[in-house]
């Protein structure tokens, strides 16, 4: 009996929907308007269509943990914290609720690693092509995709790193043309980062590469780490050769703007760096005044306006409804309650995906499964990058930040559960 005949038609359709969602979540995230919602919509629709199949099935304990966290954060983002009434702010709760449904669906119909890998390649390539088009054939002074330049740069960096880790870890199982395509897509992803002309991603890149190298080294992959470091040095050298002058200029501009702000305070808050420092100082002071639950979303804006009118803050902070720092923004708006939950939002996925030698020892006496390591590296990289981006940008102030983070983690965990399940079955001793 063939595999197609052994699987019911409904199950085959569900599996195809699962693979399609795994491809689309990263695959069109930056290449079409609201692309970060396309894969999420496919996954949510599949979860609703096949709800009778997956509803009531046992959940993996990691899925229970991630699903519970998503539920809590969905409630948090949906509450304004303006007074004790805590009125709903927007539709984030429903997007997060559908992500939980998608997680339940993916545990039964887990996607394979291949469509996810192709999605990372397509996503990085698409981001680079969009950036090249915007920089070369439009009036945009920097590439911003279909969101803003900072969000575009950060998500493009994640896609580019996903391609790099994929080529590095799956090299042996790839054909020559697949290796070449992976390298090309990685370069296009980095091109998107370069053409976005933002600084935040370059702060994150060396930290993520260093942590990634450490994790791979601890898993015994000395040679891939060495090759990856050589490739990184070559890539950085090429970047410096092409953009070195501009990068040095932006670095010196940032240093100068910091010095100006320290000397003039509000008088220098109109510069890019000075404005961020003004936002950070104001958010810290506001958070200290209401440390438990913060000022609320509308309360933050109202109090900011009041302090500007009183001369206690620069008027430059009025142009934004966030503080240009994820933790400080949460502290000012939702207090320590929000800060703790935000840190947990980063920490739980790290705890779930963090690769260790014990976790990678799926089948004693057999080589380490590179696909599982790839999934774990991606699942570790996403929250690490978001933590770095959050130093200078409030990524969760934008729909792209929410959708990519939540649904990427859901797809990665679904693929990880499926791959571990398949490997566990393959490792069982055959009955005589």
C-alpha positions in Angstrom: 0.0 0.0 0.0 1.4 3.4 -0.9 1.8 6.2 1.6 -0.8 8.3 -0.2 -3.3 5.5 0.0 -2.5 4.9 3.7 -3.3 8.5 4.7 -6.9 9.7 4.6 -7.5 12.6 2.1 -8.4 15.0 4.8 -5.1 14.3 6.6 -3.2 14.8 3.4 -4.8 18.1 2.9 -4.1 19.1 6.5 -0.4 18.1 6.1 -0.2 20.2 2.9 -1.7 23.2 4.7 0.8 22.7 7.5 3.7 22.7 5.0 2.4 25.7 3.2 2.0 27.7 6.4 5.6 26.7 7.4 6.8 28.1 4.1 4.7 31.3 4.1 5.4 32.5 7.6 9.0 33.4 6.8 8.6 33.1 3.0 6.6 36.2 2.2 7.1 38.1 5.5 8.8 41.1 3.8 8.2 40.7 0.1 4.5 41.7 -0.1 2.3 44.1 1.9 1.4 42.7 5.3 3.3 39.5 4.2 4.0 38.7 7.9 0.3 38.0 8.2 -0.1 35.7 5.2 1.4 32.6 6.7 -0.3 33.2 10.0 -3.7 33.5 8.2 -3.1 30.2 6.4 -2.1 28.5 9.6 -5.1 29.9 11.5 -7.5 28.9 8.7 -6.1 25.3 8.7 -6.4 25.1 12.4 -10.1 26.1 12.3 -10.9 23.8 9.3 -9.4 20.8 10.9 -10.3 21.6 14.5 -12.2 18.3 14.9 -9.1 16.3 14.1 -6.7 18.0 16.6 -9.1 19.1 19.3 -8.8 16.9 22.3 -5.4 15.4 21.3 -2.7 15.4 24.0 -0.3 18.4 23.9 3.5 18.3 24.2 4.5 19.9 27.5 6.6 22.5 25.7 3.5 23.4 23.6 1.5 23.8 26.8 4.1 26.1 28.1 4.4 28.2 25.0 0.6 28.2 24.4 0.0 29.4 28.0 2.6 32.2 27.5 1.0 33.3 24.3 -2.4 33.4 26.0 -1.1 35.6 28.8 0.7 37.9 26.5 -2.3 38.2 24.3 -4.3 39.4 27.3 -1.4 41.8 28.2 -1.2 43.4 24.7 -5.0 43.8 24.6 -5.2 45.8 27.8 -4.5 49.5 27.8 -3.6 49.7 31.6 -5.4 53.1 31.6 -6.7 53.0 35.1 -8.0 49.9 36.8 -10.8 49.3 34.2 -8.2 47.8 31.9 -10.3 48.3 28.8 -9.3 46.3 25.6 -7.1 48.2 23.2 -7.1 46.3 20.0 -7.4 42.9 18.3 -4.1 41.4 19.5 -5.9 38.9 21.7 -7.6 37.2 18.7 -4.3 37.0 16.8 -2.6 35.4 19.7 -5.6 33.1 20.3 -5.4 31.9 16.7 -1.7 31.3 17.2 -2.6 28.9 20.0 -5.0 27.1 17.8 -2.3 26.9 15.1 0.0 25.3 17.7 -2.5 22.7 18.5 -3.0 21.9 14.8 0.8 21.7 14.2 1.3 19.1 16.9 -0.9 16.6 15.0 0.1 17.8 11.5 3.7 18.8 12.1 5.5 20.5 9.1 8.7 19.1 7.9 12.0 21.1 8.0 12.3 21.4 4.2 9.4 23.8 3.6 10.5 25.9 6.5 14.0 26.1 5.1 12.7 27.0 1.7 10.6 29.7 3.4 13.7 31.2 5.0 15.4 31.3 1.6 12.5 32.9 -0.1 12.0 35.4 2.7 15.6 36.6 2.6 15.7 36.7 -1.2 12.4 38.6 -1.3 13.6 41.1 1.3 16.7 41.8 -0.7 14.9 42.2 -4.0 12.4 44.6 -2.4 15.2 46.6 -0.8 17.1 46.8 -4.1 14.0 47.9 -5.9 13.1 50.6 -3.3 16.7 51.9 -3.1 17.2 51.9 -6.9 13.9 52.7 -8.5 11.8 54.6 -6.0 12.1 57.9 -4.1 12.7 56.2 -0.8 15.9 57.4 0.8 16.3 54.0 2.5 14.6 50.6 2.1 11.7 50.0 4.4 9.8 47.1 2.7 6.1 47.5 3.4 6.6 48.5 7.0 9.2 50.9 8.5 13.0 50.7 7.9 13.8 49.5 11.4 11.3 46.7 11.5 12.3 45.8 7.9 15.9 45.6 8.8 15.4 43.5 11.9 13.2 40.9 10.3 15.5 40.8 7.3 18.4 40.1 9.6 16.6 37.1 11.1 15.8 35.7 7.7 19.4 36.2 6.6 20.7 34.5 9.7 18.2 31.6 9.2 19.7 31.1 5.7 23.3 31.2 7.0 22.6 28.7 9.8 20.7 26.4 7.4 23.5 26.3 4.9 26.1 25.8 7.7 24.2 23.0 9.5 22.7 21.2 6.6 25.6 21.5 4.2 26.2 17.7 3.9 22.6 17.0 2.9 22.4 19.8 0.3 23.2 19.6 -3.4 25.8 22.0 -4.8 23.1 24.2 -6.3 21.2 24.3 -3.0 24.3 25.4 -1.1 24.9 28.1 -3.7 21.3 29.3 -3.5 21.5 29.4 0.3 24.6 31.6 0.2 23.0 33.9 -2.4 19.8 34.2 -0.4 21.9 35.0 2.8 23.6 37.8 0.9 20.3 39.2 -0.3 19.0 39.2 3.2 22.0 41.1 4.4 21.6 43.5 1.4 18.1 44.3 2.8 19.7 45.1 6.1 22.4 47.3 4.5 19.9 49.2 2.3 17.6 49.9 5.2 20.3 52.2 6.5 19.6 51.4 10.2 22.0 50.8 13.1 20.1 48.6 15.4 20.6 45.3 13.4 24.4 45.8 13.3 24.4 46.0 17.1 22.6 42.7 17.3 24.5 40.8 14.6 27.9 40.2 16.4 26.2 39.2 19.6 23.9 36.6 17.9 26.8 35.2 15.8 29.0 34.9 19.0 26.2 33.1 20.9 25.5 30.9 17.9 29.1 29.9 17.5 29.3 29.1 21.2 26.2 26.9 21.1 27.4 25.0 18.0 30.9 24.6 19.6 29.4 23.1 22.7 27.4 20.7 20.5 30.7 19.4 19.1 30.5 21.1 15.7 34.0 22.6 15.7 34.5 22.5 11.9 31.2 24.3 11.0 32.0 26.9 13.6 35.4 27.5 12.1 33.9 27.7 8.6 31.2 30.0 9.8 33.7 32.4 11.5 35.8 32.5 8.3 32.7 33.3 6.3 31.7 36.0 8.8 35.1 37.6 8.6 35.0 37.6 4.8 31.5 39.0 4.8 32.3 41.7 7.3 35.5 42.5 5.3 33.4 42.9 2.1 30.9 45.0 3.9 33.6 47.3 5.3 35.2 47.6 1.9 31.9 48.7 0.3 30.2 50.6 3.2 33.1 51.3 5.5 33.2 55.0 5.0 29.4 55.4 5.6 29.5 53.1 8.6 32.4 55.1 10.1 30.5 58.3 9.5 27.3 57.0 11.1 29.4 55.8 14.1 31.0 59.1 14.6 27.7 60.9 14.2 26.2 58.7 16.9 29.1 59.5 19.3 28.8 63.2 18.5 25.0 63.2 19.1 25.5 61.4 22.5 28.1 64.0 23.5 25.8 66.8 22.4 22.9 65.4 24.4 25.0 65.1 27.5 26.1 68.7 27.2 22.8 70.3 26.0 20.1 67.8 27.1 16.8 69.0 25.6 18.6 71.3 23.2 20.2 68.3 21.4 17.1 66.0 21.5 16.2 66.7 17.9 19.0 64.4 16.6 18.4 60.7 16.0 20.4 59.5 19.0 19.5 62.5 21.1 15.8 61.8 20.6 16.2 58.2 21.8 18.1 59.4 24.9 15.3 61.8 25.6 12.7 59.1 25.2 14.6 56.8 27.5 15.1 59.3 30.2 11.4 60.3 30.1 10.2 56.7 30.1 12.4 55.9 33.1 11.2 58.9 35.1 7.6 58.1 34.3 8.0 54.5 35.2 9.5 55.4 38.5 6.5 57.6 39.3 4.1 54.7 38.7 6.3 51.6 39.0 3.6 48.8 39.5 1.2 49.2 36.5 2.5 52.3 34.7 0.6 55.1 33.1 -1.3 53.1 30.5 -1.2 53.6 26.8 -3.3 56.8 26.6 -2.0 57.9 30.0 1.5 57.7 28.7 0.7 60.1 25.8 -1.2 62.5 28.0 1.5 62.6 30.7 4.2 63.0 28.1 2.3 66.1 26.7 1.9 67.5 30.2 5.6 67.2 30.9 6.6 68.8 27.6 4.3 71.7 28.3 5.8 72.1 31.8 9.3 72.1 30.2 10.3 68.8 31.8 10.8 67.0 28.5 11.8 67.9 24.9 9.1 68.4 22.4 10.8 65.9 20.1 9.3 63.0 22.1 5.8 64.0 21.0 6.2 62.6 17.5 6.2 58.9 18.8 3.8 56.9 20.9 6.6 54.7 22.2 9.9 55.1 24.0 12.3 53.6 21.5 13.2 50.9 24.0 11.1 47.8 24.6 11.7 47.5 28.4 11.5 51.2 29.2 8.4 51.6 27.1 6.8 48.7 28.9 7.9 50.1 32.3 6.3 53.5 31.5 3.0 52.1 30.2 2.4 48.9 32.1 4.9 49.1 35.0 6.8 46.2 36.5 3.9 43.9 35.7 4.5 44.4 32.0 8.3 44.3 32.3 8.3 40.9 34.1 5.9 39.4 31.5 8.0 40.9 28.6 11.1 39.3 30.0 9.3 36.0 30.4 8.1 36.4 26.7 11.8 36.3 25.8 13.0 33.7 28.3 10.5 30.9 27.8 11.2 30.4 24.1 14.9 30.5 24.9 14.4 27.8 27.5 12.3 25.7 25.1 14.7 25.8 22.1 18.1 26.3 23.7 20.3 23.4 22.3 22.3 21.3 24.7 24.2 18.1 24.3 21.6 16.2 26.3 18.7 17.5 24.2 20.5 16.7 21.0 21.2 13.1 22.1 18.0 11.8 20.5 19.3 8.4 19.5 22.3 7.0 21.5 25.1 5.8 19.2 23.9 7.7 16.2 25.1 11.1 14.8 23.4 14.2 16.1 20.4 15.2 14.0 21.3 18.4 12.2 17.7 19.3 11.4 16.7 19.3 15.1 19.8 21.5 15.8 18.8 23.8 13.0 15.3 24.3 14.4 16.6 24.8 17.9 19.1 27.4 16.6 16.4 29.3 14.8 14.1 29.1 17.9 17.0 30.5 20.0 17.9 33.2 17.5 14.5 34.8 17.2 14.1 35.9 20.9 17.8 36.8 21.1 17.4 39.1 18.1 14.2 40.6 19.4 15.9 41.3 22.7 18.7 43.1 20.8 16.3 45.0 18.6 14.4 46.1 21.7 17.3 48.2 22.9 16.7 50.9 20.4 13.2 50.1 19.0 9.8 48.9 20.4 9.3 46.0 18.0 6.0 45.0 19.7 4.6 48.4 18.9 4.1 47.2 15.4 1.9 44.4 14.0 4.9 43.0 12.1 6.8 42.5 15.3 3.9 40.6 16.9 3.0 38.4 14.0 6.5 37.3 13.0 7.6 36.6 16.6 4.6 34.6 17.7 3.9 32.6 14.5 7.5 31.9 13.8 7.9 30.4 17.2 4.7 28.4 16.8 5.9 27.0 13.4 9.4 26.2 14.7 8.0 24.3 17.8 5.6 22.4 15.6 8.4 21.4 13.3 10.6 20.5 16.2 7.9 18.3 17.8 7.3 16.6 14.5 11.0 16.0 13.8 11.7 14.6 17.2 8.7 12.3 17.0 9.8 11.0 13.6 13.4 10.5 14.9 12.1 8.7 18.1 10.1 6.3 16.0 13.1 5.6 13.8 15.3 4.9 16.9 13.0 2.4 18.4 14.3 -1.2 18.2 12.3 -3.2 15.6 10.2 -6.1 17.0 11.3 -9.5 15.6 
